[in-house]
C-alpha cells in the first residue's frame, strides 16, 4: 500500500476532481456576480442588455416573429437580426422564477443562470469529449484552459452574458467533437448536422466554421469512402438541410421568408446549404463507381462551382458584408471605435494586453499542435484515430484565423476547439518530459502549459515591456451606466433622447425614455446618431441635433468626447438652445432641446 494514499486518489481521479473544481469555480463566480447584477448589468455590454430587452418585450406581448426594438428610433423602431430561440431559452428561466419573485428579480436570476449553465455544459462537453478521445491528462488540461481562458469563460460566459456567442461556441465545440467521434457515425452525423443548423438559426457567425466542417467531412469521405465516413456524411447533410429549413420557418414570419437577408438564416444561406448537400450526395454516388480520390473530390467541387454560378444572382449582394449599406466614413468609424468589430491588427495596436490574452492560446495551441502532429513517431493502430482527430481539430482552429483578421470577434471560432487542442498538446509535452526527464522538455511543457491554460499570467509578466496605450478618447465613466445613476433619469418625463451610441440599450432598460442611437447595423441612422454628432464643432453639432427627432440630449459628465464643444457641455458649459433638466445624479447631464 502507498505511503501517500491521498496522492493516489488524486492520480487515479484527476479528471473528475479537476472538472468538479472547475464547476465550483464557475458557480462561485456566478453567485458573487449575481448578487450585484442589478446594479452592474448595464455595464455588461450593449448586446447583453438588448437581448434582455427582446426577452422582456416578447413576454410582454410582442409577436414571436417581430424581433424589433420600438423604443430605439421610435415610432418605427429598429429590426434586429437575432433569433427568438435564444430568447425562448432565457424566458424559460425568467417565467418560472417570476411566479414567486418580482419580475425584475426573476430577470436578474435568469441573466445569471443562463450563461452559467451554458459554461458548465461547455466544460462537461469539453471534458468528457476530450477524455473519450484523448485520455484523462488531456481532458484535465482542456478543462483548465476552458475555465481560465477569458475568451471561453469571462468574456462571453460570465454572469450577465446574454449575447449568443457562448451558445455558438458550445455548438461549434459539439460539431467538432461529433466530427472526430470514434464510434456511432450515424448518431455523430445527426448531432453535427442539428448543431450546425441551430448555429445558423442563432446567427451566421459560425458559417465559416460550418463550411470547414463540411469541407473536412467531404475530403475525408472522398479519400476513404468507408462505411463510417459515408454514414456520417449522409446524416450530417440530411440533418443540416432539414434542420436549417425547419428552424428558418420557425423563426421567420411568412411576410419575410422571401427576403434575401444576409445577416441571418434566410434564402441566401439556405441556398448555400442546398448546394453543399447536393455536392455531398454526388460525392457518394461517384464513390460507388470509382476509387480515384481526384475524381470523387473533383465531381463534388464541380457541383459546388456550378451551383454557386447558378445561385450567384441571389448571393452577390451578401459578399459586401453586413455594413454594406452604411456610408464608407461610418464603416471606418465602426471598425476603429466599436471594439468587437475591429480587425485583428487594429485591435492589437489599440488593445495590446487584451489582444495577447485572447490570441496567445490560439497561436500557441495551433502551431505547437501542428508541430507535435507532424513530428509523431510510428503510431499503434489504437492511436491512429486519436491522431487523426487531433489533425482535424487543428485544421478547424486554423479556419478561424483569417476571419479574425477581418473582425476580432471571430476569435470565438478557433476558441471552440482551442481548449481541446491545447489540452492534448500540453498532455503530450508533459508525457514527453515524464519519459525523458529532460530539463528542456520540462521547460517547454511548462511554458506551453502556462500560455495555453493561463495566458493572463504570461501577459502580465510581459506587461512592463509592452508599449503603453492611452485610454480611448471616448472611454466611458462607469458611474454613468450604473443602474442607480440611470434610474435618476426617470425623474424627467418620458422623452426621446439623443445619446452616445454605447448608452442606448442601457437607457431603454433602466428608464422610461426612448433613444435615437444604438450600435446595430440595420439602422444606419441609429449608428450615425451615436457617433457622428459627438465629433462635430459647435455649429454643426447644433444643426445635427436639432434636425433629429430628439426632444432631449444626454451627456455623461466628464466623458472625453471627441468634439471639443461637446466636451465643454459635458464639463458644465451652457448653450442657449439647450435647457438643463435637473436630475438627482449630477453625472447625468440631461438637456431639453429648444427649437
C-alpha positions in Angstrom: 0.0 0.0 0.0 1.2 3.5 -0.8 2.6 5.7 1.9 0.6 8.6 0.3 -2.9 7.4 -0.4 -4.1 10.9 -1.0 -1.7 11.3 -3.9 -3.0 8.0 -5.4 -6.5 9.3 -5.1 -5.5 12.5 -7.0 -3.7 10.5 -9.6 -6.5 8.0 -10.2 -9.3 10.5 -10.1 -7.7 13.6 -11.6 -10.3 14.3 -14.2 -13.4 14.2 -12.0 -11.6 16.3 -9.4 -10.5 18.9 -12.0 -13.9 19.1 -13.5 -15.6 19.4 -10.1 -13.3 22.2 -9.0 -13.9 24.0 -12.4 -17.6 23.8 -12.0 -17.4 25.0 -8.4 -15.3 28.0 -9.6 -17.8 28.9 -12.2 -20.7 28.6 -9.7 -18.9 30.7 -7.1 -18.1 33.4 -9.5 -21.7 33.4 -10.8 -23.1 33.8 -7.2 -20.8 36.7 -6.4 -21.5 38.4 -9.7 -25.3 37.7 -9.5 -25.6 39.4 -6.1 -24.7 42.8 -7.6 -26.1 42.1 -11.1 -28.9 44.6 -11.0 -26.6 47.5 -10.4 -23.9 46.4 -12.8 -25.8 44.8 -15.7 -25.9 48.0 -17.8 -22.1 47.8 -18.0 -22.1 44.3 -19.4 -22.3 45.3 -23.0 -25.0 46.5 -25.3 -25.8 43.2 -26.8 -26.4 41.6 -23.4 -28.7 44.4 -22.4 -30.6 44.4 -25.7 -31.1 40.6 -25.5 -32.8 41.0 -22.2 -35.0 43.8 -23.7 -36.1 41.5 -26.5 -37.0 38.8 -24.0 -38.9 41.3 -21.9 -40.8 42.7 -24.9 -41.7 39.2 -26.1 -43.0 38.2 -22.7 -45.0 41.5 -22.6 -46.8 40.5 -25.8 -44.6 41.4 -28.8 -45.1 38.8 -31.5 -42.7 35.8 -31.9 -41.8 36.8 -35.4 -41.4 40.5 -34.6 -37.8 41.0 -33.3 -37.6 44.7 -33.3 -36.9 47.3 -30.6 -39.5 50.0 -30.9 -38.0 52.4 -28.3 -35.0 52.7 -30.5 -35.6 55.2 -33.3 -39.3 55.5 -32.4 -42.0 55.1 -33.6 -40.8 52.8 -36.4 -38.2 51.0 -34.2 -35.2 49.0 -35.4 -35.3 45.4 -36.5 -32.7 43.1 -35.0 -31.2 40.1 -36.7 -31.4 37.9 -33.6 -33.0 34.6 -33.0 -36.1 34.1 -30.9 -34.8 30.6 -30.0 -32.3 32.2 -27.6 -35.0 34.4 -26.2 -37.1 31.3 -25.5 -34.2 29.7 -23.6 -33.8 32.8 -21.4 -37.5 33.2 -20.9 -37.8 29.5 -19.8 -35.8 30.7 -16.7 -37.5 34.0 -16.2 -41.1 32.8 -16.3 -40.8 30.1 -13.5 -38.9 32.4 -11.2 -41.4 35.2 -11.8 -44.1 33.1 -10.2 -42.6 33.7 -6.7 -40.2 36.7 -7.3 -40.8 40.2 -8.7 -40.2 40.3 -12.5 -37.0 42.4 -12.1 -35.5 39.9 -9.7 -36.6 37.0 -12.0 -34.7 38.7 -14.8 -31.6 39.0 -12.7 -31.7 35.3 -11.8 -32.1 34.4 -15.4 -29.2 36.5 -16.7 -27.0 35.0 -14.1 -28.2 31.4 -14.6 -28.3 31.3 -18.4 -24.6 31.9 -19.2 -23.6 29.9 -16.1 -25.4 26.8 -17.3 -24.0 27.2 -20.8 -20.5 27.4 -19.4 -21.0 24.4 -17.2 -22.4 22.4 -20.2 -19.4 23.5 -22.2 -17.0 22.3 -19.5 -18.7 19.0 -19.3 -18.7 18.6 -23.1 -15.1 19.6 -23.5 -14.0 17.5 -20.5 -15.8 14.2 -21.3 -15.3 14.6 -25.1 -11.5 15.0 -24.6 -11.4 12.2 -22.1 -13.2 9.8 -24.5 -10.8 10.6 -27.4 -7.5 11.7 -25.9 -7.4 10.5 -22.3 -7.6 11.8 -18.8 -4.5 14.1 -18.7 -5.5 15.9 -21.9 -9.1 16.3 -20.5 -7.7 17.9 -17.3 -5.7 20.5 -19.2 -8.6 21.1 -21.6 -11.0 21.8 -18.8 -8.4 24.1 -17.1 -8.0 26.0 -20.3 -11.7 26.4 -20.8 -12.4 27.7 -17.3 -9.3 30.0 -17.1 -9.0 31.5 -20.6 -11.1 34.7 -20.7 -12.4 34.0 -24.2 -14.2 30.8 -23.2 -15.1 31.9 -19.6 -15.4 35.5 -18.6 -15.8 37.3 -22.0 -18.9 35.6 -23.2 -20.0 33.2 -20.5 -19.8 35.1 -17.2 -22.9 36.1 -15.4 -24.8 38.7 -17.4 -23.6 37.5 -20.8 -26.7 37.1 -22.8 -25.3 37.5 -26.3 -25.4 34.4 -28.4 -21.6 33.9 -28.7 -21.5 31.5 -25.8 -24.1 29.3 -27.4 -22.2 29.5 -30.8 -19.0 28.3 -29.1 -20.8 25.5 -27.4 -22.4 24.4 -30.7 -19.1 24.6 -32.6 -17.4 22.5 -29.9 -20.2 20.0 -30.3 -19.8 19.9 -34.0 -16.0 19.4 -33.7 -16.3 16.5 -31.3 -19.0 14.9 -33.4 -16.7 15.1 -36.5 -13.9 13.3 -34.7 -16.0 10.9 -32.6 -14.5 7.4 -32.9 -17.8 5.5 -32.9 -21.5 5.6 -33.8 -21.1 7.6 -37.1 -24.9 7.9 -37.8 -25.6 9.4 -34.4 -22.5 11.6 -34.6 -23.5 12.9 -38.0 -27.1 13.7 -36.8 -25.7 15.6 -33.8 -23.3 17.5 -36.0 -26.0 18.4 -38.5 -28.5 19.5 -35.9 -25.9 21.6 -34.1 -24.8 23.2 -37.4 -28.5 24.0 -38.3 -29.1 25.5 -34.9 -25.9 27.5 -35.1 -27.1 29.0 -38.4 -30.5 29.8 -36.9 -29.0 31.6 -34.0 -26.6 33.6 -36.1 -24.2 33.4 -39.1 -21.0 34.0 -37.1 -20.3 30.3 -37.3 -20.9 30.0 -41.0 -17.3 29.7 -42.0 -16.8 27.1 -39.3 -19.7 25.0 -40.6 -18.2 25.3 -44.1 -15.0 24.0 -42.7 -16.8 21.1 -41.0 -18.5 20.2 -44.3 -15.3 20.5 -46.3 -13.3 18.3 -44.0 -16.2 15.8 -43.9 -16.2 15.6 -47.8 -12.5 15.4 -48.1 -12.3 12.6 -45.5 -15.1 10.7 -47.3 -13.5 11.3 -50.7 -10.2 9.9 -49.6 -11.7 7.0 -47.7 -15.3 6.2 -48.6 -15.7 3.5 -46.0 -19.0 2.8 -44.3 -18.4 5.0 -41.2 -17.4 8.1 -43.3 -20.4 7.6 -45.6 -22.8 7.3 -42.8 -21.6 10.4 -41.1 -21.7 12.4 -44.3 -25.2 11.4 -45.2 -26.5 12.0 -41.6 -24.8 15.4 -41.4 -26.0 16.7 -44.8 -29.6 15.5 -44.3 -29.9 16.9 -40.8 -28.2 20.2 -41.8 -30.6 20.7 -44.7 -33.8 19.6 -42.9 -32.9 21.3 -39.6 -32.0 24.6 -41.3 -35.3 24.8 -43.2 -37.4 23.9 -40.1 -35.6 26.3 -37.9 -35.8 29.1 -40.5 -39.6 28.5 -40.8 -39.9 28.5 -37.1 -38.3 31.9 -36.5 -39.1 33.8 -39.7 -42.5 35.2 -40.4 -44.3 34.4 -43.7 -44.0 38.0 -44.8 -40.2 37.9 -44.5 -39.4 34.5 -45.8 -38.5 35.6 -49.3 -36.3 38.5 -48.2 -32.7 37.9 -49.3 -31.3 38.6 -45.8 -27.5 38.2 -45.5 -27.2 38.7 -41.7 -29.4 35.8 -40.6 -30.7 32.5 -41.7 -32.7 33.1 -44.9 -32.8 32.2 -48.6 -29.1 33.0 -49.3 -27.8 30.8 -46.5 -30.3 28.0 -47.3 -29.2 28.1 -50.9 -25.6 27.6 -50.0 -26.6 24.7 -47.7 -28.6 23.2 -50.5 -25.6 23.4 -52.9 -23.3 21.8 -50.4 -25.8 19.0 -49.7 -26.1 18.2 -53.4 -22.3 18.1 -53.7 -22.2 15.6 -50.7 -24.6 13.2 -52.4 -22.8 13.5 -55.8 -19.6 12.6 -54.0 -21.2 9.5 -52.5 -22.7 8.4 -55.9 -19.4 8.9 -57.7 -17.6 6.9 -55.0 -19.7 3.9 -55.9 -18.1 3.9 -59.4 -14.5 4.9 -58.9 -11.7 4.6 -56.4 -10.0 7.7 -57.7 -9.8 10.4 -54.9 -9.3 13.1 -57.6 -12.4 12.1 -59.5 -14.5 11.9 -56.3 -13.5 15.3 -55.0 -13.4 16.8 -58.4 -17.0 15.8 -59.0 -18.0 17.4 -55.7 -16.0 20.6 -56.5 -17.7 20.8 -59.9 -21.1 20.6 -58.4 -20.2 23.4 -55.9 -18.8 25.6 -58.6 -21.8 25.1 -61.0 -24.2 25.6 -58.1 -22.6 28.8 -57.0 -22.7 30.1 -60.5 -26.4 29.3 -60.8 -27.3 31.0 -57.5 -24.9 33.9 -57.6 -27.6 36.4 -58.6 -29.2 35.7 -55.2 -25.9 35.9 -53.2 -23.8 38.6 -54.8 -25.2 41.3 -52.6 -24.1 39.4 -49.5 -20.4 39.5 -50.4 -20.0 43.1 -49.2 -20.8 42.1 -45.6 -23.4 43.4 -43.0 -22.1 47.0 -43.2 -22.6 47.4 -47.0 -25.5 49.8 -46.6 -23.6 52.1 -44.3 -21.6 55.0 -45.7 -17.9 54.4 -46.0 -17.0 57.0 -43.5 -19.2 55.4 -40.9 -17.8 51.9 -41.7 -14.4 53.3 -40.8 -15.7 54.7 -37.5 -17.2 51.3 -36.7 -14.1 49.3 -37.3 -12.0 51.9 -35.4 -14.3 52.6 -32.4 -16.6 49.5 -31.9 -14.2 47.2 -30.0 -15.5 43.8 -31.2 -15.7 45.0 -34.8 -12.0 46.0 -35.0 -9.8 43.9 -37.3 -7.2 41.9 -35.5 -4.2 44.2 -36.3 -6.1 47.3 -35.3 -7.2 45.6 -32.1 -3.6 44.6 -31.3 -2.4 48.2 -31.7 -5.1 49.7 -29.6 -5.7 46.9 -27.0 -2.3 45.1 -26.9 -2.7 43.4 -23.5 -6.2 42.1 -24.2 -5.3 41.0 -27.7 -2.4 38.9 -26.3 -4.6 37.3 -23.7 -7.1 36.4 -26.4 -4.7 35.3 -29.1 -1.7 33.6 -27.4 -3.5 30.4 -26.6 -4.9 30.3 -30.2 -1.4 30.8 -31.8 0.5 28.5 -29.4 -2.1 25.7 -29.3 -2.4 25.6 -33.1 1.2 26.0 -34.2 2.7 23.8 -31.4 -0.1 21.4 -32.0 0.7 21.2 -35.7 4.4 20.7 -34.9 3.5 17.9 -32.4 1.2 16.3 -35.0 3.8 16.3 -37.8 6.6 15.1 -35.6 4.8 11.9 -34.3 6.6 8.6 -34.2 5.2 5.4 -35.6 1.7 5.0 -34.1 0.0 1.9 -32.9 -3.4 1.2 -34.5 -5.2 2.2 -31.4 -3.6 5.6 -31.6 -4.4 6.3 -35.2 -7.9 7.6 -34.6 -6.9 10.0 -31.9 -4.0 11.3 -34.0 -6.4 11.8 -37.0 -8.9 13.6 -34.7 -6.2 16.0 -33.4 -5.3 16.8 -37.0 -8.9 17.6 -37.9 -9.3 19.8 -34.8 -6.1 21.7 -35.6 -7.4 22.4 -39.1 -10.7 23.7 -37.7 -8.8 26.0 -35.4 -6.8 27.4 -38.3 -10.0 28.2 -40.2 -10.8 31.0 -37.8 -7.5 32.8 -38.1 -8.3 34.6 -41.4 -11.7 35.7 -40.1 -10.0 37.2 -37.1 -8.0 39.4 -39.4 -11.3 41.0 -40.5 -13.0 41.2 -37.1 -11.6 40.4 -33.7 -14.9 39.0 -32.5 -14.2 35.9 -34.7 -11.8 34.7 -32.0 -14.9 32.6 -30.9 -14.4 30.4 -34.0 -11.0 28.9 -33.0 -11.9 29.2 -29.3 -14.4 26.4 -29.8 -11.5 23.9 -30.3 -8.5 25.6 -28.6 -9.2 24.1 -25.1 -9.2 20.6 -26.6 -6.2 21.1 -28.9 -4.3 22.9 -26.1 -5.2 20.1 -23.6 -3.9 17.4 -25.9 -0.7 19.4 -26.8 0.1 20.1 -23.1 -0.6 16.5 -22.1 1.7 15.1 -24.8 4.5 17.6 -23.9 4.2 16.6 -20.2 4.2 12.9 -21.1 7.4 13.5 -23.2 9.0 15.1 -20.2 8.0 12.3 -17.9 9.6 9.8 -20.3 12.8 11.7 -20.8 13.1 13.8 -17.6 14.9 16.3 -19.8 15.2 19.9 -18.5 14.5 21.3 -21.9 11.4 19.1 -22.3 10.2 20.2 -18.9 10.7 23.9 -19.6 8.9 23.7 -23.0 6.0 21.8 -21.4 5.8 24.4 -18.6 5.9 27.4 -21.0 3.3 25.9 -23.3 1.0 24.9 -20.5 1.1 28.3 -18.9 0.5 30.1 -22.1 -2.4 27.9 -23.1 -4.1 27.4 -19.8 -3.5 30.8 -18.2 -2.3 33.4 -20.7 -3.1 36.2 -18.3 -0.1 35.2 -16.2 2.2 35.3 -19.2 0.9 38.6 -20.5 1.1 40.3 -17.0 4.7 39.3 -16.8 5.3 40.8 -20.2 3.3 44.0 -19.4 6.3 46.2 -18.4 7.9 45.7 -21.8 4.7 46.2 -23.8 4.0 49.6 -25.4 1.8 51.8 -23.3 -1.5 52.6 -24.7 -3.6 55.7 -24.0 -7.1 55.2 -23.0 -9.7 55.6 -25.7 -10.7 59.2 -26.3 -14.3 58.3 -25.6 -13.7 55.9 -22.7 -16.9 55.7 -20.6 -17.2 56.5 -17.0 -18.8 53.6 -15.2 -21.0 55.6 -12.9 -23.0 56.9 -15.9 -24.1 53.4 -16.7 -24.8 52.1 -13.2 -28.4 51.3 -12.6 -28.7 53.8 -9.7 -27.4 56.6 -12.0 -29.5 55.7 -15.0 -32.6 55.4 -12.8 -32.5 59.1 -11.8 -33.3 60.0 -15.4 -36.8 58.7 -14.7 -37.3 61.9 -12.7 -37.8 63.6 -16.1 -41.0 63.0 -18.1 -40.7 60.3 -20.9 -38.6 61.8 -23.7 -36.8 60.9 -27.0 -33.1 61.1 -26.1 -30.2 61.7 -28.5 -27.4 59.7 -26.8 -23.9 58.4 -27.4 -24.0 55.1 -29.2 -22.9 53.0 -26.2 -25.7 54.2 -23.9 -28.8 53.3 -26.0 -29.7 49.8 -24.7 -28.9 50.7 -21.1 -31.2 53.7 -21.3 -34.1 51.6 -22.6 -33.5 49.0 -19.9 -33.3 51.3 -16.9 -35.6 54.2 -17.9 -38.9 55.0 -19.5 -37.3 57.0 -22.2 -36.8 56.2 -25.9 -33.5 56.7 -27.6 -32.1 57.5 -31.1 -28.9 55.6 -31.1 -27.5 52.0 -30.5 -24.8 50.1 -32.4 -27.0 47.9 -34.7 -26.2 47.8 -38.4 -29.8 47.5 -39.7 -30.2 51.2 -38.9 -27.6 53.5 -40.4 -29.3 56.4 -38.7 -29.1 54.9 -35.3 -25.4 54.2 -35.7 -24.7 57.7 -37.0 -26.7 59.4 -34.3 -24.5 57.9 -31.7 -21.1 58.7 -33.2 -21.1 61.5 -35.8 -22.6 64.4 -33.8 -20.2 63.9 -30.9 -17.3 64.7 -33.2 -18.7 67.9 -34.6 -17.9 71.6 -33.8 -20.5 73.9 -32.2 -22.5 74.9 -35.3 -22.5 71.5 -36.9 -23.4 69.8 -33.6 -26.4 72.1 -33.1 -27.6 71.7 -36.6 -27.3 67.9 -36.4 -29.1 67.6 -33.1 -32.0 70.0 -33.9 -32.7 68.1 -37.2 -33.3 64.8 -35.3 -36.5 63.7 -33.6 -34.9 64.1 -30.2 -36.6 66.1 -27.5 -33.6 65.8 -25.2 -29.8 65.4 -25.3 -28.0 63.2 -22.8 -24.3 63.6 -21.9 -22.2 62.0 -19.3 -20.3 64.5 -17.1 -16.6 64.3 -17.7 -16.8 61.9 -20.6 -14.0 62.8 -23.1 -16.0 63.2 -26.3 -14.0 63.8 -29.5 -15.7 67.1 -30.1 -14.2 69.9 -28.0 -17.5 71.7 -27.9 -19.3 68.6 -26.7 -16.6 68.1 -24.1 -17.3 71.6 -22.8 -21.0 70.8 -22.5 -20.1 67.6 -20.6 -18.0 69.6 -18.2 -20.7 72.2 -17.4 -20.7 74.7 -20.3 -24.1 76.0 -21.3 -25.8 76.7 -24.6 -28.7 79.0 -25.4 -30.5 76.2 -27.4 -30.3 73.7 -24.5 -32.1 73.8 -21.2 -30.7 71.7 -18.4 -33.2 69.3 -16.9 -32.2 68.7 -13.3 -31.9 65.1 -12.1 -30.6 63.9 -8.7 -27.4 62.3 -10.1 -25.0 65.1 -11.2 -23.1 62.8 -13.6 -26.2 62.6 -15.9 -26.4 65.8 -17.9 -29.9 65.8 -19.5 -30.8 68.8 -21.7 -34.1 69.7 -23.3 -33.6 70.8 -26.9 -35.1 74.2 -27.5 -36.0 74.6 -31.2 
